Amino acid sequence: MKPKVAFFDFAGCEGDQLQIANLEEDLLTLLGQIEVVSFREVMKEHADNYDIAFVEGSCTRLQDEDRLKQIRKNAKVVVAIGSCAAIGGINSLRNYKDLEGVKKTVYGENAKLFDSYAARPIDAIIPVDAYVYGCPIDREDFLHVVKSLLLGKKPETITYPVCVECKKNENICAFERGQFCVGPVTRAGCDSCCVNEGTICWGCRGFVDNPNENSHKEVLIKYGLTVDDAIGKFKLYFGWQEAKR
Amino acid sequence: MNALIKDDSRHVIGVKSRGNKFAFGTLESADELRLDYDVTLLPPKKYFFPQRETLFTYDLADGFSAKNPEDAKPMVIIGVHPYDIVALLHMDEIFRDTKSDPYYFKKRESSVIIGVNIQKMSKWNFSSFMGCSVIDYGYDLMLTDLGNRYGINVGSSKGEALMLRYAKNITPALARDIQIAGQKKQEVWNMVQQKLDFPAELIPELLGASYAKSGFWESHSEKCLACGSCVLVCPTCYCFDVKDNPDLTLEQGERIRTWDGCLLEDFAKIASGENFRATRPTRYRHRYFKKGKYLYDRFGFISCVGCGRCSSNCLPDIANPVNLFNDMYHESRNSGVQMPSSATQPDVNISTEGNIDYVPELGTIIKKVPLTAYETLFEIKLDDGSELGHEPGQFVEVSVFGIGEAPISISSSPTKKKTFELCVRKLGNVTRSLHNLDVGAKVGIRGPFGKGFDADSMKGKDLLFIAGGLGIAPLRSLFNYVLDNRKDFGRVTLLYGCKEPKELLFGDELALLASRDDVEFKSTVNWCPENEVWSGSIGVITTLIPQVQFSPEGTLAILCGPPVMYKFVIADLKTRNMPDENIIMSLERRMKCGVGKCGHCQINQIYVCKDGPVFNYSKIKGVPEAL
């Protein structure tokens, strides 16, 4: 029997679900292996009997917690997809600011009507079985996790940083191009896609398990960033993880 | 050159510019070739040992079938600097060690290497100090820039044939050409900006004296990002990981190998979670030791050619071997540390015995006996009807296709001929999947691998088996062999300890030992919950040792257990005056390839998978990371 699969979204841009909807030639093969029972972005139907829940977006409100706990209760396997769900993501940028100020900026005088707290990954609320990192997720990486789950295998989590992939791809290091990159402390698995295109790694897959952050901040400063800018490099995606370290 | 490029039977590769750097790539025309480069981003080894390589493709639709990848076109690689040529010679020896790697050699042997003498040198290069900046061997052709023309040294008949076919206007070298070529080679010596303050042949000894130097490795590696850049760009690094990559149908897929690096966090981590080099300083040190001592002890060469790629790719600037070696040299001179002479080394056997086969044989699970909640005994028969032909203590690599491969020690005695048994603990993906398979299911088997117990040399001796936890599994292969040939051996004692009664393995078999008067058996658990029955001792395994009598000289102690067990058991045996040579043990490491190639199980110059897993204590007690 095909496992039943549901997709959910919290605070996020839904770009990860879009990546899945855009699987193109792989989509039909995938649908031969799973039965999608809920996927708001692409279908009207919804059911609560699912085996695997893919959750996008970070948790930003108390009421999100109840919904997450219900998903956890219904599903055998919960997978966090995308940076927001997996590591807190770009939403965590606001955690560095005064929350009331943030609300006022977004909602103006209606700010008091909206309940909110520091953005956090879903594993701050419920246990998570697997992660698909990235902003947005990489389709191959998503399929890797799906295949692993279908085979009854715990998806391997890459523990090395993006530098490994850059070196294999023979990229010229961003630092040698006069740019500043957080690839040396960022979990790989993206095949260094941004650097392959001549830009930098912004850190969307989050820290590796044991990053040497101090050393990397020194590197950023040695290559010419101000201390504030070096710290800023870490804020974009690592906000929640840094606060936890 | 353009005629050569147009020749469709070959893949013509050369150095091309990439941004303000250089890289080896496919040549579309002769104009792209840049022989005036300083260094390439990656060394040319990527053509013989690619970043990602398919070992075989498989199809489970109709049982199991595997296909080797098709051979690629022969290559001509143009513009290889001398240090990278020497590095290829290092790789040749490594990939030939004991068993040849067919994937590497197929490509290597069909290729032509056209070297070029260094015209510009990277500021990080110190190849002159490593004896690799100018060479007289290792190439098929070697080019030297003589100003308006190139001098060509012929290094092989393969190279000569290529030259005669494609080089236009070649004339025999005149005296002045030879003189200019000589001068050009001399000039290379003046280009070096990195200076090693002592002769490179001292490196192995210096490293040997610095292994345990307090604070040295910690302070040098403090800034290490563990990003692996230094090893990934290295022309002599050869470590790899092996993975299964199923397609979305889950029925077809491929087994691939990808570059790995000993600086990366999980490199020496095994399925139980134990990481044999968990900290950055230990991994950082391992890299230098591998280059400067371990491979030297094994092959006799320092596995560094001085290309400087590691130095130039290290953002915190801590990977430069010249800096580290110079620090080590000056500190040892100042502190007057005495250089140690070589300690007793384990036997390292380097000979070539045919090719490695990465494609497993097919086997069928014919019996599955659960032993505990986590361990099951699998009885397996090879589908081609052949015997495994193992010796006690050896292991096999077991494949569950789509999941991967894991090393499992053989639990049955070689006297059991038609089938063999594996006692498997549910730990990682492969072992968990194995537990989910039913009788009749197919698995892949490679092996047997490694050096097992030399049962013949044990004949006539008293044997004291000491097993901790799952360590009973490999010992059982020898223990049962001894029981099947009982008259050949002296007294036989088995001491077995595990955490608690429910973790006891082979309980039924062990219970039968009680009725035998030719075997002494004692067991212990660390603790026993109140509601369980336990008739053995309570306490760690070492509490059993004082309970048995043995003559230290005439007894062989045979040990297998978790890494922590060895230290304590050996200490106790030593207090009973047991000679080192009488202690035999089986070690556990991450044995990914099983054939001494992937580097994961390496401790010092030893590959646990092929020089072990069974070792004599006298041979490994001087090996710092073994125990």
Boltz contact constraints between the chains, C-beta under 6 A:
constraints:
  - contact:
      token1: [A, 26]
      token2: [B, 248]
      max_distance: 6.0
  - contact:
      token1: [A, 29]
      token2: [B, 248]
      max_distance: 6.0
  - contact:
      token1: [A, 147]
      token2: [B, 246]
      max_distance: 6.0
  - contact:
      token1: [A, 151]
      token2: [B, 402]
      max_distance: 6.0
  - contact:
      token1: [A, 153]
      token2: [B, 403]
      max_distance: 6.0
  - contact:
      token1: [A, 153]
      token2: [B, 429]
      max_distance: 6.0
  - contact:
      token1: [A, 154]
      token2: [B, 429]
      max_distance: 6.0
  - contact:
      token1: [A, 159]
      token2: [B, 265]
      max_distance: 6.0
  - contact:
      token1: [A, 159]
      token2: [B, 266]
      max_distance: 6.0
  - contact:
      token1: [A, 160]
      token2: [B, 228]
      max_distance: 6.0
  - contact:
      token1: [A, 160]
      token2: [B, 264]
      max_distance: 6.0
  - contact:
      token1: [A, 161]
      token2: [B, 227]
      max_distance: 6.0
  - contact:
      token1: [A, 163]
      token2: [B, 227]
      max_distance: 6.0
  - contact:
      token1: [A, 163]
      token2: [B, 229]
      max_distance: 6.0
  - contact:
      token1: [A, 164]
      token2: [B, 228]
      max_distance: 6.0
  - contact:
      token1: [A, 167]
      token2: [B, 229]
      max_distance: 6.0
  - contact:
      token1: [A, 167]
      token2: [B, 232]
      max_distance: 6.0
  - contact:
      token1: [A, 167]
      token2: [B, 233]
      max_distance: 6.0
  - contact:
      token1: [A, 168]
      token2: [B, 51]
      max_distance: 6.0
  - contact:
      token1: [A, 170]
      token2: [B, 23]
      max_distance: 6.0
  - contact:
      token1: [A, 170]
      token2: [B, 41]
      max_distance: 6.0
  - contact:
      token1: [A, 170]
      token2: [B, 42]
      max_distance: 6.0
  - contact:
      token1: [A, 172]
      token2: [B, 19]
      max_distance: 6.0
  - contact:
      token1: [A, 172]
      token2: [B, 21]
      max_distance: 6.0
  - contact:
      token1: [A, 184]
      token2: [B, 225]
      max_distance: 6.0
  - contact:
      token1: [A, 184]
      token2: [B, 227]
      max_distance: 6.0
  - contact:
      token1: [A, 212]
      token2: [B, 225]
      max_distance: 6.0
  - contact:
      token1: [A, 215]
      token2: [B, 223]
      max_distance: 6.0
  - contact:
      token1: [A, 215]
      token2: [B, 225]
      max_distance: 6.0
  - contact:
      token1: [A, 215]
      token2: [B, 316]
      max_distance: 6.0
  - contact:
      token1: [A, 219]
      token2: [B, 315]
      max_distance: 6.0
  - contact:
      token1: [A, 219]
      token2: [B, 316]
      max_distance: 6.0
